[in-house]
Amino acid sequence: MSLIENLPDNAGIIICGHGSRAKIAEEEFSLLAKGLRARFPKANVEYGFLEYSAPNIHMALDALVEQGVTKIHAVPGMLFAATHAKNDIPSVLTTYQQKHPGLEIEYGQELGLQDEMIEAFQARILESLGFDKIPATGELYDTMLVVVGRGTSVVEANAEAAKLTRIVCENLGFGWSETVYSGVTFPSVGRGLEMAVKLGFKKIVVAPYFLFGGKLIDRIYAYVDKVAAETADVEFIKADYLRDQAHVIDSFVKRIEETIDGAENGSAKQGLLDDFRGRLERGEVEVHHHHAEFKAEHSHDHEHSHQHEHSHGHDHSHGHSHAPYKHIAHPQGPRTMINDNVCCCFMGQFPQHVVDEEKQLKAELPGTPSCKKN
């Protein structure tokens, strides 16, 4: 029997996401909680977002407390341990716990490269190629795999995306593989695809390693279309993103059960919350006030004074800031998107001199950015 099924009535679960201005991302994230509730109908399960979307994390925590929950098992709805999973969510949970004496909050690990997550990703790639199982060795030697990671200022998270690419490339037997990133770091999607076509493969699968849809997925697919239009002799195949498939739900179940087991038996290694609190005590980080801590309304229309990309190349107006990413001006990074007119949501991450330099190098292309079409 699952540890989740054995949870007492005063225990609850919360899945913590980032949030998005795109309604589809919010709706698809909610399917995780619905999937868990379907499997464990007696469990108290809620979900909440850091910003942009409702319910925010504070509201979700309130909902659990109102149900009589005194012990909460929280997990980040994040693929890798970057800034949101390591700092932002623990900050919200710590602040909330301080305001609610007697409430216990345990915080689990990011999804990471669990076997189930790799299976979920491979299933999407095989699906895009029309396979229902791994093909015979050699059958994909004429095909290249390009994995699109989120991109972050945290080197280790970027490295995990590259590791995933190698694992999947060998598991499925592609002829070659590369990793590109949708924001912040390098190489950018557009520049990476431009380099990929030079390798001579006539078939390229582009697979975004993302949980849900939204503007970033739209941007990725728009860049595939752009490069495909410029390279008529190469077939580009767009793989779907992960969504709430069974493998993904299984991965969340495992992370939740690890959190429960560690809390009950003291067997867990130092988790993200312990790590955050340790750094907090050493003065290495600060608790910041985030949208997830207040504004308990169900409005999805609030706007911010910046183009939010969480690129960490700029200060945020919502109460916390990050050090500028040292490679924000990398010549193969997201600056290559300036003037392409494919997406404009990323522009706020750059120092003005980078924008000015790039605009002097190339003329603005015609068209309507993907982020302005919806």
C-alpha positions as CSV (number, residue, x, y, z in Angstrom):
1,M,0.0,0.0,0.0
2,S,1.2,3.5,-0.9
3,L,2.5,5.8,1.9
4,I,0.1,8.4,0.5
5,E,-2.9,6.1,1.2
6,N,-1.8,5.7,4.8
7,L,-1.5,9.4,5.5
8,P,-3.7,10.5,8.5
9,D,-6.5,13.0,8.1
10,N,-4.4,15.8,9.5
11,A,-1.7,15.4,6.8
12,G,-1.8,17.1,3.4
13,I,0.1,17.3,0.1
14,I,0.8,20.4,-2.0
15,I,2.5,20.6,-5.4
16,C,4.2,23.9,-5.9
17,G,4.5,25.3,-9.4
18,H,5.8,28.5,-10.9
19,G,2.8,29.8,-12.7
20,S,2.3,31.3,-16.1
21,R,0.4,34.0,-18.0
22,A,-0.6,31.3,-20.4
23,K,-3.9,29.8,-19.3
24,I,-3.1,26.5,-20.8
25,A,-0.1,26.0,-18.5
26,E,-2.2,26.8,-15.5
27,E,-4.9,24.3,-16.6
28,E,-2.4,21.6,-17.4
29,F,-0.6,21.9,-14.1
30,S,-3.9,21.5,-12.3
31,L,-4.2,18.1,-13.9
32,L,-1.4,16.8,-11.7
33,A,-3.4,17.4,-8.6
34,K,-6.5,15.9,-10.3
35,G,-4.4,12.8,-11.2
36,L,-3.2,12.4,-7.7
37,R,-6.7,12.8,-6.2
38,A,-7.9,10.2,-8.6
39,R,-5.3,7.8,-7.4
40,F,-5.7,8.7,-3.8
41,P,-9.2,10.0,-3.2
42,K,-8.8,10.1,0.6
43,A,-5.7,12.3,0.5
44,N,-5.8,16.0,1.0
45,V,-4.1,17.3,-2.2
46,E,-3.8,20.9,-3.3
47,Y,-1.6,22.8,-5.7
48,G,-0.4,26.4,-5.9
49,F,1.8,28.8,-7.9
50,L,4.6,31.2,-7.1
51,E,3.0,33.9,-9.3
52,Y,0.8,34.8,-12.3
53,S,-1.7,32.0,-11.6
54,A,-4.2,31.1,-9.0
55,P,-4.3,29.6,-6.6
56,N,-1.0,30.8,-5.3
57,I,1.0,28.7,-2.8
58,H,-0.3,30.7,0.1
59,M,-3.9,30.1,-0.9
60,A,-3.2,26.4,-1.4
61,L,-1.6,26.2,2.1
62,D,-4.6,28.0,3.6
63,A,-6.9,25.5,1.9
64,L,-5.1,22.6,3.6
65,V,-5.0,24.3,7.0
66,E,-8.8,25.0,6.7
67,Q,-9.2,21.2,6.2
68,G,-7.6,20.6,9.6
69,V,-4.1,19.7,8.2
70,T,-1.2,20.2,10.6
71,K,1.5,18.4,8.6
72,I,2.1,19.3,5.0
73,H,4.2,17.4,2.5
74,A,5.2,19.8,-0.3
75,V,7.0,19.0,-3.5
76,P,8.2,21.3,-6.3
77,G,6.5,20.8,-9.6
78,M,9.9,21.4,-11.3
79,L,12.0,19.3,-13.6
80,F,15.3,20.4,-12.1
81,A,16.6,22.1,-9.0
82,A,17.1,25.7,-10.2
83,T,16.3,29.0,-8.4
84,H,12.6,28.5,-7.9
85,A,12.9,25.0,-6.4
86,K,16.0,25.9,-4.3
87,N,15.1,29.4,-3.1
88,D,11.8,30.8,-4.0
89,I,9.5,28.0,-2.9
90,P,11.4,27.3,0.3
91,S,11.2,31.0,1.1
92,V,7.4,31.0,0.8
93,L,7.1,27.8,2.8
94,T,9.4,29.1,5.5
95,T,7.5,32.3,5.8
96,Y,4.2,30.6,6.0
97,Q,5.3,28.1,8.6
98,Q,6.7,31.0,10.8
99,K,3.2,32.5,10.7
100,H,1.5,29.3,11.7
101,P,2.9,27.8,14.9
102,G,2.3,24.1,15.2
103,L,2.2,23.6,11.5
104,E,4.9,21.2,10.1
105,I,6.0,21.5,6.5
106,E,8.3,19.0,4.8
107,Y,9.6,19.8,1.3
108,G,10.7,17.2,-1.2
109,Q,13.0,17.0,-4.2
110,E,12.5,18.2,-7.7
111,L,11.5,15.6,-10.3
112,G,15.0,15.1,-11.6
113,L,16.1,12.3,-13.9
114,Q,14.0,9.6,-12.4
115,D,13.6,6.5,-14.6
116,E,9.9,7.4,-15.0
117,M,10.7,10.9,-16.2
118,I,13.1,9.5,-18.8
119,E,10.4,7.1,-19.9
120,A,7.9,9.9,-20.2
121,F,10.2,11.9,-22.3
122,Q,11.1,9.0,-24.5
123,A,7.5,8.2,-25.0
124,R,6.8,11.6,-26.4
125,I,9.8,11.3,-28.8
126,L,8.8,7.9,-30.0
127,E,5.2,9.1,-30.4
128,S,6.4,11.9,-32.7
129,L,8.2,9.4,-34.9
130,G,5.2,7.0,-35.1
131,F,6.8,4.3,-32.9
132,D,5.1,2.6,-29.9
133,K,8.4,1.0,-28.8
134,I,12.1,1.5,-29.2
135,P,13.1,0.8,-32.8
136,A,15.7,-1.7,-33.8
137,T,19.3,-0.7,-33.4
138,G,20.4,1.4,-36.4
139,E,16.9,2.5,-37.4
140,L,17.4,6.1,-36.2
141,Y,21.1,6.5,-37.1
142,D,20.0,8.9,-39.9
143,T,18.0,11.1,-37.5
144,M,19.3,13.8,-35.1
145,L,17.7,14.5,-31.7
146,V,17.6,18.1,-30.4
147,V,16.5,18.4,-26.8
148,V,15.2,21.8,-25.6
149,G,15.8,22.5,-21.9
150,R,14.4,25.4,-20.0
151,G,17.7,27.2,-19.4
152,T,18.6,28.8,-16.1
153,S,21.5,30.6,-14.4
154,V,22.1,27.4,-12.3
155,V,24.8,25.5,-14.1
156,E,23.9,22.1,-12.5
157,A,20.3,22.3,-13.8
158,N,21.6,23.1,-17.4
159,A,23.9,20.1,-17.0
160,E,21.1,17.8,-16.1
161,A,19.3,18.7,-19.3
162,A,22.5,17.8,-21.3
163,K,22.7,14.5,-19.3
164,L,19.1,13.7,-20.2
165,T,20.0,14.3,-23.9
166,R,22.8,11.8,-23.8
167,I,20.7,9.1,-22.0
168,V,17.8,9.4,-24.4
169,C,20.1,9.5,-27.5
170,E,21.7,6.2,-26.5
171,N,18.5,4.6,-25.3
172,L,16.7,5.2,-28.5
173,G,19.7,5.0,-30.8
174,F,19.8,8.4,-32.6
175,G,22.6,9.3,-35.0
176,W,23.5,12.5,-33.1
177,S,22.1,14.7,-30.4
178,E,22.5,18.2,-29.1
179,T,21.0,20.2,-26.2
180,V,19.7,23.8,-26.6
181,Y,17.9,26.1,-24.2
182,S,14.8,28.2,-24.5
183,G,16.1,31.1,-22.4
184,V,18.9,32.6,-20.3
185,T,21.8,30.3,-21.2
186,F,23.4,29.1,-24.5
187,P,22.9,27.8,-27.1
188,S,19.5,29.3,-27.9
189,V,16.9,27.3,-29.7
190,G,17.3,29.2,-33.0
191,R,21.1,29.3,-33.0
192,G,21.3,25.6,-31.9
193,L,19.0,24.5,-34.8
194,E,20.9,26.6,-37.3
195,M,24.1,24.7,-36.2
196,A,22.3,21.4,-36.2
197,V,21.3,21.5,-39.9
198,K,25.0,21.9,-40.8
199,L,25.7,18.4,-39.6
200,G,23.9,17.0,-42.6
201,F,21.1,15.0,-41.0
202,K,17.9,15.0,-43.2
203,K,15.6,14.4,-40.2
204,I,15.7,16.3,-36.9
205,V,13.5,15.6,-33.9
206,V,13.1,18.7,-31.7
207,A,11.9,17.6,-28.2
208,P,11.0,20.1,-25.5
209,Y,11.6,18.8,-22.0
210,F,8.8,20.8,-20.4
211,L,6.0,19.7,-18.2
212,F,3.3,22.0,-19.7
213,G,2.5,24.3,-22.6
214,G,2.6,28.1,-22.7
215,K,4.5,30.9,-24.3
216,L,7.9,29.1,-24.1
217,I,6.5,26.1,-26.0
218,D,5.0,28.4,-28.6
219,R,8.4,30.1,-28.9
220,I,10.2,26.8,-29.4
221,Y,7.9,25.6,-32.0
222,A,8.0,29.0,-33.8
223,Y,11.8,28.7,-34.0
224,V,11.4,25.2,-35.5
225,D,9.1,26.6,-38.1
226,K,11.5,29.5,-38.8
227,V,14.5,27.2,-39.4
228,A,12.5,24.6,-41.3
229,A,11.3,27.3,-43.7
230,E,14.9,28.3,-44.3
231,T,16.1,24.6,-44.7
232,A,13.7,22.9,-47.2
233,D,15.8,19.7,-47.5
234,V,15.6,18.8,-43.8
235,E,12.5,17.3,-42.2
236,F,11.8,18.8,-38.7
237,I,9.6,16.8,-36.3
238,K,8.2,18.4,-33.2
239,A,7.8,16.2,-30.2
240,D,5.1,17.0,-27.7
241,Y,5.9,18.1,-24.2
242,L,5.4,15.8,-21.2
243,R,2.0,16.8,-19.8
244,D,0.3,14.7,-17.1
245,Q,1.0,11.3,-18.6
246,A,1.1,8.3,-16.2
247,H,4.9,8.3,-16.0
248,V,4.9,11.9,-14.8
249,I,2.2,11.2,-12.1
250,D,4.3,8.2,-11.0
251,S,7.3,10.4,-10.6
252,F,5.4,12.8,-8.4
253,V,4.1,9.9,-6.3
254,K,7.7,8.8,-5.7
255,R,8.8,12.2,-4.6
256,I,5.9,12.6,-2.3
257,E,6.4,9.2,-0.7
258,E,10.1,10.0,-0.3
259,T,9.1,13.1,1.6
260,I,6.7,11.2,3.8
261,D,9.2,8.4,4.5
262,G,11.9,10.8,5.4
263,A,9.7,12.8,7.7
264,E,8.5,9.6,9.5
265,N,11.8,7.7,9.7
266,G,14.4,10.4,9.5
267,S,16.0,8.6,6.6
268,A,16.0,11.4,4.1
269,K,19.2,13.1,3.0
270,Q,19.3,16.9,3.4
271,G,16.5,18.2,1.3
272,L,16.0,21.5,-0.5
273,L,14.2,23.1,2.5
274,D,17.0,22.1,4.9
275,D,19.6,23.4,2.4
276,F,17.7,26.7,2.1
277,R,17.4,27.1,5.8
278,G,21.1,26.3,6.3
279,R,22.0,29.0,3.7
280,L,19.5,31.4,5.4
281,E,21.2,30.9,8.8
282,R,24.6,31.5,7.2
283,G,23.3,34.7,5.6
284,E,23.8,33.5,2.0
285,V,20.1,34.0,1.1
286,E,17.2,36.1,2.4
287,V,13.6,35.4,2.8
288,H,11.8,37.5,0.2
289,H,8.1,38.4,-0.1
290,H,6.6,36.8,-3.1
291,H,3.2,37.0,-4.8
292,A,2.7,33.4,-3.5
293,E,2.5,34.8,0.0
294,F,-0.5,37.2,-0.5
295,K,-3.1,38.5,-2.9
296,A,-5.6,35.8,-2.0
297,E,-7.8,36.3,-5.0
298,H,-8.5,34.3,-8.1
299,S,-7.6,36.9,-10.6
300,H,-5.4,35.8,-13.5
301,D,-5.1,39.2,-15.1
302,H,-2.5,41.0,-13.0
303,E,0.5,42.3,-14.9
304,H,4.0,43.1,-13.8
305,S,6.2,45.9,-14.8
306,H,8.7,43.7,-16.5
307,Q,8.8,41.1,-19.2
308,H,9.1,38.1,-16.9
309,E,11.4,35.3,-18.0
310,H,13.1,34.5,-14.7
311,S,16.2,34.8,-16.6
312,H,18.1,36.2,-13.7
313,G,19.6,38.9,-15.9
314,H,17.5,41.6,-14.3
315,D,15.9,42.6,-11.1
316,H,12.3,41.6,-10.5
317,S,9.6,44.0,-9.4
318,H,7.9,41.5,-7.2
319,G,10.1,41.6,-4.3
320,H,13.2,39.6,-5.0
321,S,16.2,39.8,-7.2
322,H,18.9,37.5,-8.6
323,A,22.5,38.2,-9.5
324,P,22.9,38.8,-13.2
325,Y,23.7,35.7,-15.1
326,K,27.4,36.0,-16.2
327,H,26.7,34.6,-19.7
328,I,23.6,36.7,-20.4
329,A,25.5,38.4,-23.3
330,H,26.9,35.1,-24.7
331,P,27.0,35.4,-28.5
332,Q,25.2,32.0,-29.0
333,G,22.6,32.6,-26.2
334,P,19.2,34.3,-26.1
335,R,20.6,37.6,-27.5
336,T,20.4,35.8,-30.9
337,M,16.6,36.1,-30.7
338,I,16.7,39.9,-30.7
339,N,15.1,41.3,-33.9
340,D,14.0,37.8,-35.0
341,N,10.4,38.7,-34.3
342,V,9.7,35.2,-33.1
343,C,9.0,36.1,-29.5
344,C,9.5,39.3,-27.5
345,C,8.8,38.1,-23.9
346,F,12.5,37.6,-23.2
347,M,13.6,41.2,-23.9
348,G,13.6,42.3,-20.3
349,Q,16.5,40.1,-19.3
350,F,19.1,42.0,-21.2
351,P,21.2,45.1,-20.3
352,Q,20.3,47.8,-22.8
353,H,23.8,47.8,-24.4
354,V,23.3,44.1,-25.5
355,V,20.0,45.1,-27.2
356,D,21.6,48.0,-28.9
357,E,24.6,45.9,-30.1
358,E,22.3,43.2,-31.5
359,K,20.1,45.7,-33.3
360,Q,23.1,47.2,-35.0
361,L,24.2,43.7,-36.2
362,K,20.9,42.7,-37.9
363,A,17.7,44.2,-39.2
364,E,14.4,43.4,-37.6
365,L,12.7,40.5,-39.4
366,P,9.0,41.0,-40.4
367,G,6.2,39.0,-38.7
368,T,4.2,38.8,-35.5
369,P,5.9,37.3,-32.5
370,S,4.3,34.1,-31.2
371,C,3.8,35.7,-27.8
372,K,1.5,38.3,-29.4
373,K,-0.7,35.9,-31.4
374,N,-2.7,34.5,-28.5
